[in-house]
Amino acid sequence: MNLSKAFVASAAIGATAFFSASTAWADERPIDALVEQAGLREGQTPMREWPSWDASRIVVVRDTGLDLPDFASEKVIIVTSYEEALDLAPQAGAMLGYCDDALLAAAPHLSWVQIYSAGADRCLESDRLKSGAVVLTNMQKMSAPVIAEHAIALMLALHRNLPHFVDDQELGEWRRSQEHTSGMTTVSGKTMLVLGLGGIGTEIARRGAALGMRVTATRNSSREGPEFVDYVGLSEEMFELAREADVIVNALPLTDQTRGLLDAEFFDSAAQDGAPYFINVGRGATVDTAALLAALKSGQLAGAGLDVTDPEPLPADHGLWAMNNVIITPHVSGRGGNSERHRLLVMDNIRRYLAGDALLNVVDVGKGY
C-alpha cells in the first residue's frame, strides 16, 4: 500500500526543516555525516519489500527526550507512557522504544521495532523478533564515544589509585607516602586488548592508542581493523592475546556464544604473564562473576572497572563491592552522551520507514547484534 502524496510531502518537509536548522555539520545533512563518521549500514531489504509493511498503519514512538516534533502527525504518534503505547499497539505498524512481549502480542501488524539501546539481547528473547518476522533496529554505535570515555576513565582511575584518594578525602587525610602511592602507574606503553572490535570497541581502541598504548583486539567476523589497532585476532585467539595484555576491555555483545565466555580458564590464561586490569562495558553476563571475583581475590587480576555485572543490580552483599581494587558504576556508561546522534538516527529511520526504504542499524538476529 502506497502512502498518500500529501503525507509523504509533509514528512519530507518536516525532515528537511530539521536538517536545515541543525548546525552540527555545516556542509551536508547531519545524518549523512553521522552515517559516514559512525560507519552505519543499511539493512539488505527495503521495507516496501517486507511482507507485513503497511504504510497506512501508525508509527508509535516512545518519548525519551529526543524531541521529534517535526514528525509528529496522525501517522507518527509520540507517547509518554507504556499505557498509551499499549492502547495504540493494535493499530501500529512500527514501534519505537519498546520490545516487550505484551506490546508485541498486542501489535499483530508490526513490521519494525526500533530500540533505544545498542544491546539487543533482551529483545531477542522474543520469538517474534528472534524469528526475523519483524525488523529490529538498534542504537549500535550511537553511544560508542561516551561509553569508550567511561571505559578509559575506569582504566585511568585504577592506574592512578584514585579510589584510595577519594577515601582519603572523605577522611580529610593527606597521605602521599611511598606505601600509599606505590600502585600508581602509567598506561603509556602498555598493551590494551579490546574484546569485541565493534562500534564501542573501536572507539575504546582509538582512545587507548591516543594514550600511547599498544592496542590489540578480537572480532568475530574478520581480522580487519583500523590503523590504530596493532593486531586484530579472531575470537579463538582471545586466550593468547589476553596473556600479552596489561589491560583487558570487554566490549562483547551478549549472544549464545558469548554468555559466560570470560570464565576461570580465561582469567587463568590472562594472568600467565602478569596480572592485568579488567574493564567491562560490554554485557555483565558475558563474564562468569564467580570466576571474576576469584581472580581478583587471588591476584590474577590487578583490579577491575565494571559498568555492567551479572546479576544487575549487583546485590548489596556481593563480594565485588568490598574489593578495594574494584570500581563499580551501575550500568551508566551510555549516559551523558550526544543525544543528537540518537535523534538523527531515529528521525532518519522514521523517514526511511515511511518511504519504504531500507533502515539503518538492522540487527542480525542470527548473530544477536
C-alpha positions in Angstrom: 0.0 0.0 0.0 1.4 3.4 -1.0 1.5 6.4 1.2 -0.6 9.4 0.1 1.4 12.1 -1.7 0.3 14.6 0.9 1.7 12.5 3.8 5.0 11.8 2.0 5.4 15.5 1.3 4.6 16.5 4.9 7.2 14.0 6.3 9.8 15.2 3.8 9.2 18.9 4.7 9.5 18.1 8.4 12.7 16.3 7.9 14.1 19.0 5.7 13.3 21.7 8.2 15.1 19.8 10.9 18.2 19.1 8.8 18.3 22.7 7.7 18.0 24.0 11.3 20.8 21.9 12.6 24.3 23.4 12.8 26.2 20.2 13.8 27.7 19.8 10.4 27.8 22.8 8.1 28.3 21.4 4.6 26.0 18.4 4.5 22.9 16.9 6.1 23.8 15.8 9.6 22.5 12.3 9.1 24.9 11.8 6.1 27.8 12.9 8.2 26.8 10.6 11.0 26.4 7.6 8.7 29.9 8.2 7.4 31.5 9.0 10.7 30.0 6.1 12.7 30.1 3.6 9.8 26.3 2.9 9.9 24.9 0.4 7.4 21.6 -0.1 5.7 19.7 -3.3 6.0 19.6 -5.5 3.0 15.8 -5.4 2.4 13.8 -2.2 1.8 10.8 -2.0 4.0 8.4 -1.8 1.0 9.5 -5.4 0.2 8.7 -6.6 3.7 5.5 -8.7 3.7 4.0 -7.0 6.7 4.9 -3.4 5.8 1.8 -1.3 5.5 2.4 2.5 5.3 -1.2 3.2 6.3 -0.5 2.0 9.9 0.7 4.3 12.6 4.2 4.6 14.0 4.3 4.7 17.8 7.3 6.5 19.2 8.3 6.4 22.9 9.2 9.9 24.1 12.6 9.8 25.8 13.5 13.5 25.3 14.7 13.0 21.7 12.5 15.9 20.6 10.9 14.8 17.4 8.1 17.4 16.8 8.7 17.6 13.0 7.5 14.0 12.6 4.5 14.1 15.0 1.4 13.7 12.9 -1.7 11.5 12.7 0.7 8.7 11.4 3.6 9.2 13.8 2.4 9.4 17.3 4.7 10.2 20.2 3.6 8.6 23.5 4.8 9.4 27.0 3.6 6.2 28.8 3.6 2.5 28.3 -0.2 2.5 28.7 -0.6 4.9 25.7 1.7 2.6 23.7 -0.4 -0.4 24.6 -3.6 1.3 23.6 -2.2 2.2 20.2 -0.5 -1.2 19.6 -3.3 -2.8 17.6 -3.0 0.0 15.0 0.8 0.1 14.9 3.0 -0.9 12.0 6.1 0.2 13.9 7.0 0.6 17.5 10.0 2.7 18.7 11.4 2.4 22.2 9.6 -0.8 23.3 10.2 -4.5 22.6 8.5 -6.4 25.4 6.2 -9.4 24.8 3.0 -7.8 26.0 3.3 -5.0 23.4 4.4 -7.3 20.7 1.4 -9.5 21.3 -0.9 -6.5 21.2 0.5 -5.3 17.9 -0.2 -8.0 15.3 0.7 -5.8 12.3 4.2 -4.8 13.3 6.9 -4.8 10.7 9.5 -2.7 12.5 10.8 -2.3 16.1 13.4 0.3 17.0 15.1 0.0 20.4 16.9 2.9 22.1 19.9 0.7 23.3 22.8 -0.9 21.5 22.3 -4.3 23.2 19.5 -6.4 21.6 19.8 -9.5 23.7 16.8 -8.7 25.9 14.6 -8.1 22.8 15.8 -11.2 21.1 14.3 -13.3 23.9 11.0 -12.7 22.0 10.3 -15.4 19.5 8.7 -12.9 17.1 11.8 -10.8 16.9 14.3 -13.6 17.0 12.5 -15.3 14.1 13.0 -12.2 12.0 9.3 -11.7 11.3 9.7 -8.1 12.5 12.7 -5.9 11.5 14.7 -4.9 14.6 17.0 -1.9 14.6 19.1 -0.6 17.5 21.4 2.2 18.6 24.6 0.4 17.9 27.5 2.9 17.6 25.4 5.8 18.8 26.7 5.8 22.4 30.1 4.4 21.4 32.1 7.6 22.1 30.8 8.2 25.6 30.9 4.5 26.6 34.5 4.5 25.4 35.3 7.5 27.5 33.8 5.7 30.5 35.9 2.7 29.9 39.0 4.9 29.7 38.0 6.7 32.9 37.7 3.4 34.8 41.1 2.3 33.5 42.9 5.5 34.4 41.2 5.7 37.8 42.6 2.3 38.6 46.1 3.0 37.3 46.3 6.3 39.3 44.8 4.8 42.5 42.0 7.4 42.5 39.6 5.3 44.7 42.2 5.4 47.5 42.5 9.1 47.3 38.7 9.5 47.3 38.7 7.5 50.6 41.4 9.8 52.0 39.3 12.9 51.0 36.3 11.6 52.9 38.6 11.2 56.0 40.3 14.5 55.5 43.7 12.8 55.3 46.7 14.0 53.2 48.6 10.8 52.5 51.3 10.7 49.9 53.8 8.2 51.3 55.5 5.7 49.0 53.4 3.0 50.6 50.2 4.8 49.7 51.2 5.6 46.1 53.2 2.5 45.2 50.4 1.2 43.0 50.2 4.3 40.8 51.4 3.6 37.3 51.0 4.8 33.7 49.1 3.3 30.8 51.5 4.7 28.1 53.5 1.8 26.6 51.2 -0.8 28.0 49.1 -3.3 25.9 45.3 -3.0 25.8 43.3 -5.9 24.5 39.8 -5.0 23.3 37.4 -7.9 23.2 34.8 -7.1 20.5 36.0 -4.6 17.9 32.6 -3.3 17.1 31.4 0.3 17.4 32.2 0.6 21.1 35.3 -1.5 20.9 36.7 0.6 18.1 36.2 3.9 20.0 37.9 2.4 23.1 40.8 1.2 20.9 41.1 4.7 19.4 41.4 6.3 22.8 43.8 3.7 24.1 46.1 4.3 21.1 45.9 8.0 21.7 47.2 7.5 25.2 50.3 5.7 23.8 49.1 2.2 24.3 49.7 -0.8 22.0 46.2 -2.0 21.1 45.2 -5.5 20.1 41.6 -6.7 19.6 39.4 -9.6 18.7 36.4 -9.7 16.5 34.1 -12.5 15.3 33.9 -11.6 11.6 37.4 -10.8 10.3 40.9 -9.7 11.0 40.2 -6.2 9.6 40.6 -3.2 11.8 41.5 0.5 11.9 45.2 1.6 11.6 45.4 2.4 15.3 44.9 -1.3 16.2 48.2 -3.1 16.0 46.7 -6.6 15.7 43.2 -7.9 15.2 42.6 -11.6 16.0 39.7 -13.8 15.6 37.7 -14.9 18.7 39.7 -18.1 19.1 42.8 -16.0 19.6 41.4 -14.5 22.8 43.4 -16.5 25.2 46.7 -15.9 23.5 46.1 -12.2 23.3 45.0 -12.0 26.9 48.3 -13.3 28.1 50.0 -10.3 26.4 47.7 -7.7 27.8 48.1 -5.2 30.6 44.5 -4.1 30.3 41.6 -6.2 29.0 38.5 -4.3 28.0 35.3 -6.3 27.4 33.1 -4.8 24.8 31.4 -8.0 23.7 27.7 -8.2 23.0 25.6 -10.9 24.8 24.9 -13.8 22.5 24.6 -17.5 22.9 28.3 -17.8 22.0 29.5 -15.1 24.5 27.4 -15.9 27.5 29.8 -16.8 30.3 32.7 -16.7 27.9 35.1 -14.9 30.2 35.4 -17.6 32.9 38.1 -19.1 35.2 40.0 -20.5 32.2 40.1 -17.1 30.6 41.3 -15.3 33.8 43.9 -18.1 34.3 45.2 -17.5 30.8 45.3 -13.7 31.2 47.3 -14.0 34.4 50.1 -16.1 33.0 52.4 -13.2 32.2 51.3 -10.8 34.9 48.1 -9.5 36.4 46.1 -7.3 34.0 43.4 -4.9 34.8 39.9 -5.8 33.6 37.3 -3.3 32.3 33.8 -4.3 31.4 31.5 -2.0 29.4 30.0 -4.9 27.3 27.4 -7.1 29.0 27.6 -8.5 32.5 26.5 -12.0 31.5 29.5 -12.4 29.2 31.5 -12.8 32.4 31.4 -15.6 35.0 31.1 -13.4 38.0 32.3 -16.0 40.5 35.4 -16.5 38.4 36.0 -12.8 38.2 35.7 -12.4 42.0 38.1 -15.3 42.5 40.6 -13.9 40.0 40.5 -10.5 41.9 40.9 -12.2 45.3 43.8 -14.4 44.1 45.7 -11.5 42.5 45.3 -12.9 38.9 43.7 -9.5 38.1 45.3 -6.3 39.3 41.8 -4.7 39.5 38.6 -4.2 37.7 36.4 -1.4 36.5 32.8 -2.7 36.0 29.9 -0.8 34.5 28.0 -4.0 33.9 27.7 -7.0 36.2 25.8 -10.3 36.4 23.3 -10.0 38.1 22.1 -6.4 37.8 21.6 -4.7 40.1 24.5 -6.3 42.0 23.3 -7.4 45.4 24.4 -5.2 48.3 26.2 -8.1 50.0 28.1 -9.2 46.9 31.8 -9.6 47.4 32.7 -7.3 44.5 31.5 -4.3 46.5 34.1 -5.0 49.2 37.1 -5.2 46.8 39.4 -2.1 47.2 40.8 -2.6 43.7 37.4 -2.6 42.0 35.3 0.4 40.8 31.6 -0.3 40.1 29.3 2.0 38.2 25.6 1.0 37.8 25.4 0.5 34.0 25.6 4.2 33.3 28.4 4.3 30.7 26.0 5.4 28.0 24.6 8.3 29.9 25.5 11.9 29.2 26.4 11.3 25.6 25.4 13.2 22.5 21.7 12.7 22.2 21.7 14.4 18.9 23.2 11.3 17.4 20.3 9.2 18.7 17.8 11.7 17.4 19.3 11.8 13.9 19.2 8.0 13.7 15.6 7.8 14.9 14.4 10.6 12.5 16.1 9.1 9.5 14.8 5.6 10.3 11.3 7.0 10.6 11.8 8.8 7.2 13.1 5.6 5.7 10.3 3.5 7.1 7.6 5.9 5.7 9.2 5.9 2.3 9.6 2.1 2.3 13.4 2.3 2.2 16.0 0.1 3.9 16.6 1.0 7.6 19.9 1.8 9.4 21.3 -0.4 12.2 19.3 -3.5 11.4 20.1 -6.2 14.0 21.3 -9.5 12.6 19.2 -11.8 14.6 21.4 -14.8 13.8 24.4 -13.0 15.3 22.5 -11.3 18.1 23.7 -7.8 17.3 
